[in-house]
């Protein structure tokens, strides 16, 4: 539906109250719609993808619109027109870094009509820039891996002798590697593990075709289960209102992916350094602050700050600290819910990614298969499946999974006919099922 077709009308949404507008309906957006919609709050979902599973949720009215990544100039009039039609000043939720860049760029045009759940420009810029995040952590006395900023091959040569290997090559800002054709140029990788100075130079030449500025970061030892997050909400006075901690039990892809199985845990030692860091930035909003525990020293080192709702935020709803609802209440001018202590032991599972991973491991007869079944057991909620909201999962299964499986079979048959190795992933399209959910 175009803005022109809606002019002159008031947007009709189920239920009274301040509407919430959610940008994009992947894991994060679907989770926001459910967290708020279950409470009777009217939700409008925006998406540039006609077939996305979140479009089918019962908890939101979803509108097709331009993409904040590729068409921000076209998205602005659409959103402004939509906001003008709402009876009340809406609460606007971003779900990926491109949304944050869009909202910050057009803050003056949007704020008369919506309350944006995002920090101000200064804090946002620091959070989205990995090198600036490192400097902020250093100033706040929060442990972090050493970082080097590079802008050309000369910088690579200069730091090659200072860096310890293995190390990690990352974008300065995650969304930079996803613009235009960049994702293909960098090999659909969020970060690259480097084992030598020669490999660092070679990989930099590869990613420089997409973006010359990058960050080289010390690699903190340990597996994916050493990654933990402090998830919290800071109010407009930059004070921590509530939070909980979570541990990544499995990532896809391993090493530098996004959590596939994540569990709520109790790590109170993360609260103080996170509070100190965010308050020093004068941060307001929802934050997922990721650390990695060095198994040798036991020290937690800062990896990144995610200044918005993220894929696994629904864990908060399950463990008793719903950050999305808390944010909505403050931005809608409602009393904040009473504070409660987070209950550890709940698991969030990316069900589509897990299904594809299990099939791939079963095909290979991998010993990791049993481990994944064990990790996925217990008190669970899923990224897509919900008994009270089943249509998104059915939509994914018939429009996503079946299609990917057919493509994988064709690739496998072609590989056998050519007597070449078959693809490593059942989801043979670039990045597979999982790539569609990498949102920054």
N, C-alpha and C positions, 0 to 999 in steps of 0.2 A: 504494500500500500504506500503510495507516494504522499508527501506532505500536501500536495495540491488537492488530492482527493479527500483529505481530512479537514481542510480549511472550512471555517464556519461551523464546525461541530465541536462539541465537548467530548473528549475521549471517554468512552464508557468502559469502566472497569468494575469488576465485582467487588462489592463491599465498600463500606464508608472508610474515611480516613485519608491520610496523606499517601499518595501513590509512591511506590518505589520503582525506579527505572533502572534496569540491569543491562549493561552493555555486553552482549555476546552470551550465548546459551550453551556453552560447553560445560565441563565439570563445574567450574566455579559459578557460572551464572545459573545453572540448574539448581545448584545447592542453595544459592541466595533466594531464588524463587520459592524453593521448598521451605526454607527457614522462616521466611516472612509470610508466605501464602498459607502455611499451616496455622498461622495465628490470625488469619482473616484479613491480612493487609493486602491491599490491591497492588499487583505487580505487573509492570509492562516490560517484556523482554525485547531487546533489539538484536537482530542478527543479519549478517550479510550472506548467510548460507541457507539456501532454501530447504535443504533436507536434514539439517542438524537435529539430533534427537531431542535437545532441550526445547525445541519448538512445540513439542507434543505434550509438555507438562500441563497438568490440570491447574497448576498454581500461578500461571501467568498468561496474559494475552501477549502474543509475540508478533512483532511487526518486522517486515523485511526492510532493510535500510542499507545505505552505503557503508563501507568498511572503514573503521578508524585508521587502519594501517595504510590502505591504498587510496582511499578517497576522502580524506578528512575535510576538504573544502566542500564536498557535496553532503557530508554527514551533518555539518554544522546547521544549515538551514532546516534540515529534516528534524533535528533534535529541538532546535528553538521553536519551530512550529508546533511540535508535539507538546513541549512544555507549556506553551501559551494556551493550549487547549485544556490542560489539566485544571480542575477546579481549585486545587491547592498547590502551593509550592512543593515540588516533588523532591524526593531524596534520590540522588544519582550515584549508582555504584559502578565503578570500573572493574574489569575482571582480568585485564592484562596490561602490560607496560605500554602498548600502543594506545590504549584508552587513556592512560595517565598523561601521556604526551599530548594527546588531543585535548583533554580537559584543561590541562595547564595552558596550552596555547590559546584556547578560546574561553578562558576563565571569565573575562569581563563580559562576554556576550551571554554566558550561561548562568552566571550567579544571580542575576535578577529574577530568574524563574526556577532555580533549583539549588538545593544545598548539596554540595559535592563531597562525597566521602573520600577525601584525599588530603594529604598535607599541603601546606603552601609551597610556593615555587622553590624557595631556598632549600627546605628539607627534602623536597621531592627530587631536585637535581642531585643532591648528595647521595640519596638512596639509589638512584638509577645509575649513577656513575661508580663503577667498582673501585676505581682508584681513589675517588673522593671519599668513598665509604671507608677505605683503609686509613686514610688520613684522619677522618673523624674519629675512628676507633682509637687511633694512636693518641689523639688529643684527649679523649675521654678515659684513657687508661684501660681500654678493653683489649685483651689479647687478640691478635689477628696474624695470619700468615704474612710474611714479607711480600711486597708487591713492587713491580717496576712498570712504569708507563713507557710504551714504545710507540713511535710514530713513523719510523722508516727502518730500512735494513741497517743503517748506521747505528741506531739505538740497539738493535739486536746484537751487533758485534760488540758494542760497548759493555752490555750487561752480561754477555755470555759467560764471562769468567767469574761473575759475582753470584750467579744463580747456582743453587744446588739441584741436582737431578735425582729423581724425576721432579718435574714442575708442571704447571698448568698454563696453557695459553687460552685466554678468554677475551670476549669482546669487552670494550669499555662499558657499553650498555647493551643488555641482551637483545633489545629490539632492533639494534643496528644490523645484526646478522640475519634478520628476518625480512628486511625491506627488499622489494624488487626481486632480483635474481640472486641475492646474497646467500640465502639458505642453501641453494644448490652449490654455489661456489665454495662454501665452507664445508661441504660434505654432509649437510644436515646434522651438524654437531654443535652442541651447546658449549662445549669446552673440549680442549685437546690435551691429553697427557703427553708430556715430552720427556725423553730419556737421555738426550745428549744435546750438545751445542749444535751439532750438525743437523739434527732433527728439528731443533728450534728454528734454525735459519730456513730450512726447507718448508716447514709448516707455515712459517710467517709469510713466505712468498706466496703460498696458496691462499691464505686468508686475506692477504693484502689486496688481492683482486676484488674483494668485496668491501673491505674497510681497512685502511692503513693503520689507524690507531687501535691499539690492543693493550691488554694487561698480561704480564707474566707474573704468576703467583706461585709462591712456595707451596708444595703439595703436603698437606697434613696426612700422615700415615693413618691407616685403619680402613676398614671396610665400610660399606654403605650403612651398616647398623650403628656406626659411630656418629652419624649425622642426627642432630637433635635440633628442635626449634622451640623458641619461646614465642608464642602467639599472644598478642595483647591488643588492647584498645586504649589509646590515650585521648583524653577529652580535649576540648578547645582551650583549656588552660595548661595543656601539655602534661597532665597528670595521668599516671596509669590507673585505669578504672578496674580492669579485670584482665585475666590471662590464663593460659594453660600451656603445658609443654607436651611435645610429641616427639617420637623417635621413628626414624625411617627404618623399617625392617627389610624392605626390598625396593630397589629402583629398577626401572626399565628405561633405557638400557643401563646396565650396571656401570657404576663409577660416576657417570656424569649425566644421569637422567633425572626424572622427577619421581617422587615416591609412588610406588605401585601398592604397597601395603605399609600403612603408617599407623602407629599405636599411641594413644594418649599415655603419658607417663608422668611421674613426679620428679622434676629436676629443679627444686627451688633455688639452687645455686645460680641458675641462669637469670633469675628475676632482677637482681640488683645491677649486674653489668648492662643488661638490656635497658632497664629504666634510666640508668646514668647516660647511656649512649643516646637514646631517643630524646630525653629531656635536653641534652646538650644541643640537639638539632632543632629544638622547639617543634617537635613532631606532634601532629594531631591526626588521629585516624587509626585504621587497622594496620597492624604490622606483623609480618612473619619474619622473625630474625633467626637465621640459620647459623648454627655452630657445628664444628666437628671436634670430637674428643680425641686427643692424641692418646692412644692406648699405652704409650711408653711413659708419659708424664702425668696423664690424667687431666691435663689442661684443656679447657674448651677454647677454641679459636674461632673468631667470627669469620663466616664465609660470605654472607650477603644479607641485605635487608630488602624484604619484599614489601613495599609500602601500599598494600591493597589486599583485598580478599584473594585467597589462593586456592588451589585445587582442593585441599583437604580441610577447608575451614569448617565443614559440617561436623568434624570431630568435636568442636566446641559445643554444638547442639547436643551431641550424644553424651558428653561428659559433664554437662551442666553449666558451661560458660559460652553462651552463644554470642560471639563477638559481633556478628552481623546484626542481630536484633538490638544489641546494646548501641551500636552505631546508628541504626535507624531511629531509635528512641531519642537520642540526643539531637540528631539532625531534624527530626520531625517535631521537636519541642515537647516531647513526652517525658514523664518521669522515668529515670533509669531503673531497670529491674534490680531487685535486691541481689547483693553479691552472694555467690555460693562457691564452695571449694570444688575444683575440678576433680572428677573421679577418674583415676587411671584405669587402663585395661581395655578400653574400647578401640576397635580397629576400623580404619577407613580403607576400602579396597577399590582400586580402579578395575572394575569388573570386566570391562571390555579388554583392557590390556592384559589382565590376568588370564582371561580365557585364551587369548591368542598365544600367550607365553606358555601356558600349560600344554596346548596342542603342539607347539614347536618342541618343547622338551620331551613330550611323549613320542613324537616322531623320531627324535634322536636317541630315545631311550636313555635320557640323561638322568644321572643320580640326583640332580637338583630338583626333580619333579616331586619327590617325597617331601623335601624341605619346603617347597612352596605350599603344598597342602597343609603342612604343619603351621606355617606362618599365617595362613589364611583362616585358621580355626579360631573359635572364641566369639566374643561379643562383637558383631560386625555391622557396619552400614556400608552401602555401596555408592559409588560415584553416579551410576545411572539407574540401577534397579531399585525400585521401591514398591512394596506391596500395595501401598496406598496411591501410587502414581506410576502404574506399570507401562504406560504407552511409550515413554522415552526409550526404555529398554527394547521393546518390541520394534520400534522404529530403527534403532541402531542395528538390531539383529538382521532385519530384512533388507535394509538399505546400505549397511556398512559391512557387517561381518560376512554375510553371504557373498557380497561382491568381492571383498578382499580374498576370500577363500577361493573363489573361481579364478581370480587373477593369479593367485599363487599356484594353483594347479596348472594353469596354462604355462607359467614360467617353468615349473618343474618338468612338464612334458617336453617343452622346447629344449631345456637343458639336457634332458636324457637323450633326445634325438641328436643333439649336437655333441653328445658325450662330454659335456662340461658339468662342473659341479652345480648343483641346484642352489637356489637362493638360501641364505641363512635364516630367513624369516618367512613364516607362513603369510604374513601380510606383505606381499611382494612389491606393492607400490612403494615409492620412495618414502622411507620413514615408517611405512605401514600404518596400522591403526593408531599407534602411539603418537606419531608425528602430528596428528590432528589436534592433540591435546596439549602440545607444548605452547604455553601462552606467555612466554616471557621468562 
